[in-house]
Amino acid sequence: MHDELRYRILKRLEANPAISQRELADALGVSLGRANYCLRALIEKGLVKVDNFRRSDNKLAYAYLLTPAGFADKALVTRRFLQRKLAEYDDLKAEIEALRKEVGSDRAESRTSAI
């Protein structure tokens, strides 16, 4: 599982431990099977633990709780995610500047060829 998906899952679970797998899949824009696979991987790595709601009428309801290792991993993944997004932002700024220069030179060329 790539960092961005792991970041988004851990962020959702931290915000709403009672989220269902279907709700998680919908929020992430992935299939239910993919959400289940990712949750199982996080559980196996010890980043998330599953707890049943003891007093719930719905005995299939679970809470997905980040473990201390899960919180540490979320911080690490968040840092890497931020670094990648900042690099993408810098690349985008450079591309926009190059396009502005290109548009500016196109305008200058069209003015001189019209004379």
N, C-alpha and C positions, 0 to 999 in steps of 0.2 A: 504494500500500500504506500502510495507516495505521500510526501510530507503535507501537501495542501489538504488532501482528504483526511489524513490523521488529525491535522490541526482543526479542521471543521467539525469532525466527529467529537473530539475531546472538548471543544468549545461548546457544542450543543449539549453534551452530557453534563458538563459542569453547570450550565445554565438551567437545565431541566433533566434531572436524573430519572424522572418518571416517564420520560418520552418513550413511546412505543417504537419498535423497530420500523413499523410502517410509516409513522410520523417522521422518524429520522431519515428514512429513505426518501420520502417526499421532500423534506427540507434540503437534502443534499443533492437531489436530482439524480439518484442512483436507484437501481432495482432493489427490491426487498432482499433478494438473495445476496447481492453485493453488500448491503448494510449488515446482514447477518454474518457474512464472512468476515467483514472488517471488525465487527464487535467481538466475534470469537477470537480473532487474532489479538486484539487488545487485551482480552481477558486472559488468554494464554501467556502473553508477555507480562502479565501482572500489573497492567496499567489501569485496568477497570475491574471492579468486582461487582457481582450481581447479587442483589438482595430482594427477597420476596416481600411484598406488602402483607404483613401478617393479619392486619385487621381489614383488609380489602375484601369486598364482595367478589371481586374478580381475582381468583386465585392464580390467574396467569399473568397478573401485573407484576412487573419487576422494576427495581430501581437500579440504574447503572451508575455506580459511584466511582469516581476517580480515586485511586489509591495514592499514597504519597509519591510513589514512583510515577503515577499517571500525571500528577500535578507538575513534577519535575520535568517529565517528558513534554508536557504541554508547553512549559516555559521555553524549553530548548527548541521545539518545533516552531513556536511562535517567533522566536528570534530569527531562525533560518527563513521562515516565511516572510518576515518583515524585510530582511536583507535582500531576498529575491525580488520582492515587490519594489523596493527602492531602486534596485538595479534596472528593473523593467521600466520604472518611471524615468530614470536617467536616460535610458535608451530611447524612450518615446519622446522625451524633450529634445534630444539630439536629432531624431528623425523629423520632428515638427519644424525645428530650426532649418534643417536642410531643405525641407519642402517650401518653407517661406522664402528662402534664398532663391530656390528654383522658380517659384512663382514670380518673384521680384525680377529676376533676370529675363524671364519670358515676357514680362510686361515691357521691360526696357528694349528688348529685341523687337517686339511688335511695334513699338513707337518709332524706332529707327528705320524699320523696313517700310513703314507707312509714309516716310518723308521722301 
